[in-house]
């Protein structure tokens, strides 16, 4: 079995998938953290590796950037590859001054202006929740590994926030009573796919830019400086499954 975007056979992909955006980050995670891993997809350079982490089978697969890319890959994983759980791990921008570079955020609910749900499912939906069971596994793994996480609601944008011509207008449009802590570009599509396909999804993010401190991580730091978040996602798989 394969799809136009994934050459893996049914059974090549684990029930739990951890999804970074960057294919090179997927390769980095497999090489550094997994045992007995194998490359199961390389179509369009979207690398996917299945291996073992502390006795648990897990797949690391890149999602690409943005909701359309995440939407395709997560939908196919849930629908055609019988994946039950997807944990997105990625980068985000800070929306509150208390956050520092490389702080780790766990998204509880995500808001988006996107019409992803309307286009996919004729559903005028702009707010969707993560899975509480997966989140609890991540929270417990954080306690066991002494990794600090910030729990909060997040925004999923159609474009890179630093490139917005007038971000104040954007933030004036979003619901102000949701106490958003971070902004990224993929979680809404993932959470919505999980919702309509009765699967589970969570999203961990590492802060890589903050306008409050005028700081941002380099491309190398974005690739290699996210080990706390990666470890937390993998440990949550051990804890739960």
C-alpha positions as CSV (number, residue, x, y, z in Angstrom):
1,X,0.0,0.0,0.0
2,X,1.1,3.6,-0.7
3,X,-0.3,7.0,-1.4
4,X,0.8,9.7,-3.8
5,X,2.8,11.2,-1.0
6,X,4.0,8.2,1.0
7,X,5.7,5.0,-0.3
8,X,5.6,3.1,3.0
9,X,3.8,-0.2,3.1
10,X,1.0,-0.8,5.6
11,X,2.7,-1.9,8.8
12,X,5.9,0.1,8.1
13,X,4.6,3.0,10.2
14,X,4.0,2.7,14.0
15,X,0.7,3.4,15.7
16,X,2.4,6.5,17.2
17,X,4.1,9.1,15.0
18,X,6.2,12.1,16.1
19,X,6.1,14.8,13.5
20,X,8.7,17.5,13.2
21,X,8.3,19.9,10.3
22,X,11.9,19.6,8.9
23,X,12.9,16.3,7.2
24,X,16.4,16.8,8.4
25,X,15.2,17.0,11.9
26,X,13.4,13.7,11.4
27,X,16.7,12.2,10.2
28,X,18.5,13.7,13.2
29,X,16.0,12.3,15.7
30,X,16.2,8.8,14.2
31,X,20.0,8.8,14.2
32,X,20.4,10.1,17.7
33,X,17.5,8.6,19.6
34,X,16.2,5.5,17.9
35,X,17.5,1.9,17.7
36,X,17.0,-0.5,14.8
37,X,15.4,2.3,12.7
38,X,14.8,2.1,8.9
39,X,13.8,4.7,6.3
40,X,10.2,3.9,5.2
41,X,9.4,7.0,3.1
42,X,11.5,9.4,1.1
43,X,8.9,10.7,-1.4
44,X,9.3,14.4,-2.0
45,X,12.2,14.3,0.6
46,X,9.7,13.9,3.4
47,X,11.7,11.4,5.4
48,X,10.0,8.9,7.6
49,X,11.8,6.5,10.0
50,X,10.4,3.7,12.1
51,X,12.5,2.3,14.9
52,X,12.5,1.5,18.6
53,X,12.8,3.9,21.6
54,X,13.3,2.2,24.9
55,X,11.4,-0.9,23.7
56,X,8.5,1.0,22.1
57,X,8.0,1.2,18.3
58,X,7.7,4.8,17.0
59,X,7.8,6.5,13.7
60,X,9.4,9.9,13.1
61,X,8.0,11.6,10.0
62,X,8.4,15.1,8.7
63,X,5.2,17.1,8.0
64,X,6.7,20.0,6.0
65,X,5.7,23.6,6.7
66,X,2.2,24.9,7.0
67,X,-1.3,23.5,7.3
68,X,-1.7,22.2,3.7
69,X,1.4,20.0,4.1
70,X,0.6,18.9,7.6
71,X,-3.0,18.3,6.5
72,X,-2.0,15.9,3.7
73,X,0.5,13.9,5.7
74,X,-1.4,13.6,9.0
75,X,-4.7,12.8,7.1
76,X,-3.0,9.9,5.2
77,X,-1.3,8.6,8.4
78,X,-4.6,8.5,10.2
79,X,-6.8,7.3,7.3
80,X,-4.7,4.9,5.4
81,X,-1.9,3.8,7.7
82,X,-4.0,3.2,10.8
83,X,-2.0,5.6,12.9
84,X,-3.6,6.3,16.3
85,X,-1.5,9.1,17.8
86,X,0.5,12.0,16.3
87,X,2.6,14.3,18.4
88,X,3.7,17.4,16.4
89,X,7.1,18.8,17.6
90,X,8.0,22.1,16.1
91,X,9.0,25.7,16.6
92,X,6.9,28.7,17.5
93,X,7.0,32.4,18.3
94,X,6.3,33.7,21.7
95,X,3.1,35.7,22.4
96,X,3.8,36.5,26.1
97,X,6.8,38.3,27.5
98,X,7.5,35.6,30.2
99,X,8.7,33.1,27.5
100,X,12.4,32.7,26.7
101,X,14.1,31.1,23.7
102,X,13.9,27.3,23.9
103,X,11.1,27.2,26.4
104,X,8.7,24.3,25.6
105,X,5.0,24.8,25.1
106,X,2.2,22.2,25.2
107,X,-0.8,23.3,23.2
108,X,-4.2,22.7,24.8
109,X,-6.4,24.4,22.2
110,X,-5.5,26.0,18.9
111,X,-7.2,28.9,17.0
112,X,-6.8,29.6,13.3
113,X,-8.3,32.1,10.8
114,X,-7.8,29.4,8.2
115,X,-10.6,27.9,6.2
116,X,-8.9,24.5,6.4
117,X,-12.0,22.9,8.1
118,X,-14.4,24.6,5.8
119,X,-12.6,23.5,2.7
120,X,-12.0,19.9,3.9
121,X,-15.2,19.2,5.7
122,X,-17.7,22.1,5.0
123,X,-17.3,23.0,8.7
124,X,-16.9,26.7,9.7
125,X,-14.6,25.7,12.5
126,X,-11.7,27.8,13.8
127,X,-11.0,26.4,17.2
128,X,-10.1,22.8,18.0
129,X,-8.7,21.0,21.0
130,X,-5.7,18.7,21.4
131,X,-6.2,15.2,23.0
132,X,-6.3,15.2,26.8
133,X,-5.0,11.7,27.1
134,X,-1.9,12.4,25.0
135,X,-1.4,15.7,26.8
136,X,-1.5,14.0,30.1
137,X,1.1,11.5,29.0
138,X,3.3,14.4,28.0
139,X,2.7,16.2,31.3
140,X,3.6,13.1,33.3
141,X,6.7,12.5,31.1
142,X,7.7,16.1,31.8
143,X,7.5,15.4,35.5
144,X,9.5,12.2,35.2
145,X,12.3,13.9,33.2
146,X,12.3,17.3,35.0
147,X,11.6,19.1,31.8
148,X,9.6,22.3,32.3
149,X,6.6,22.9,30.0
150,X,4.2,25.8,29.6
151,X,0.6,24.7,29.0
152,X,-1.6,27.1,27.0
153,X,-3.7,27.9,24.0
154,X,-1.9,28.7,20.7
155,X,-2.6,30.3,17.3
156,X,-2.0,28.5,14.0
157,X,-1.3,31.0,11.2
158,X,-1.4,30.7,7.4
159,X,1.9,32.6,7.1
160,X,5.2,33.0,9.0
161,X,4.4,35.5,11.8
162,X,7.6,37.5,11.3
163,X,6.6,38.3,7.7
164,X,3.2,39.8,8.5
165,X,3.0,43.3,7.1
166,X,0.8,44.5,10.0
167,X,0.7,41.9,12.9
168,X,-1.2,44.3,15.1
169,X,-4.2,44.0,12.8
170,X,-4.0,40.2,12.9
171,X,-3.8,40.0,16.7
172,X,-6.7,42.5,17.0
173,X,-8.8,40.0,15.0
174,X,-8.1,36.9,17.1
175,X,-10.3,36.2,20.2
176,X,-8.6,38.1,23.0
177,X,-10.0,36.0,25.9
178,X,-8.1,32.8,25.1
179,X,-4.8,33.8,26.6
180,X,-2.6,32.7,23.7
181,X,1.0,31.9,24.5
182,X,2.5,31.0,21.1
183,X,2.0,31.0,17.4
184,X,2.9,28.4,14.8
185,X,1.7,27.1,11.4
186,X,0.6,23.4,11.5
187,X,-1.3,22.4,14.6
188,X,-4.8,23.3,13.5
189,X,-4.8,21.0,10.5
190,X,-3.4,18.2,12.6
191,X,-5.9,18.6,15.4
192,X,-8.8,19.0,13.0
193,X,-7.9,15.8,11.1
194,X,-7.7,13.9,14.4
195,X,-11.1,15.3,15.4
196,X,-12.9,14.2,12.2
197,X,-11.1,10.8,12.0
198,X,-11.5,10.0,15.7
199,X,-7.7,9.9,16.4
200,X,-5.5,11.6,18.9
201,X,-3.1,14.5,18.4
202,X,-0.9,16.8,20.5
203,X,1.5,19.5,19.8
204,X,4.8,20.4,21.5
205,X,6.6,23.6,20.5
206,X,9.9,25.2,21.3
207,X,10.1,29.0,21.3
208,X,12.6,30.1,18.6
209,X,11.6,33.8,18.4
210,X,10.3,36.4,20.8
211,X,9.5,40.0,19.9
212,X,9.5,40.9,23.6
213,X,13.2,40.2,23.8
214,X,14.1,40.8,20.1
215,X,15.7,37.4,20.0
216,X,15.5,34.5,17.5
217,X,17.2,31.2,17.1
218,X,19.5,30.5,14.1
219,X,18.7,27.8,11.5
220,X,21.3,25.5,13.1
221,X,19.7,26.0,16.6
222,X,16.3,25.3,15.1
223,X,17.6,22.0,13.8
224,X,19.8,20.9,16.7
225,X,18.7,22.9,19.7
226,X,15.3,21.3,20.4
227,X,16.4,18.1,22.2
228,X,14.3,18.9,25.3
229,X,11.1,18.8,23.3
230,X,12.2,15.7,21.3
231,X,13.1,13.8,24.5
232,X,9.8,14.8,26.0
233,X,7.8,13.6,23.1
234,X,9.6,10.2,23.0
235,X,9.4,9.7,26.8
236,X,5.6,10.3,26.6
237,X,5.4,7.4,24.2
238,X,7.3,5.2,26.7
239,X,5.1,6.4,29.6
240,X,1.8,5.8,27.8
241,X,2.3,2.9,25.4
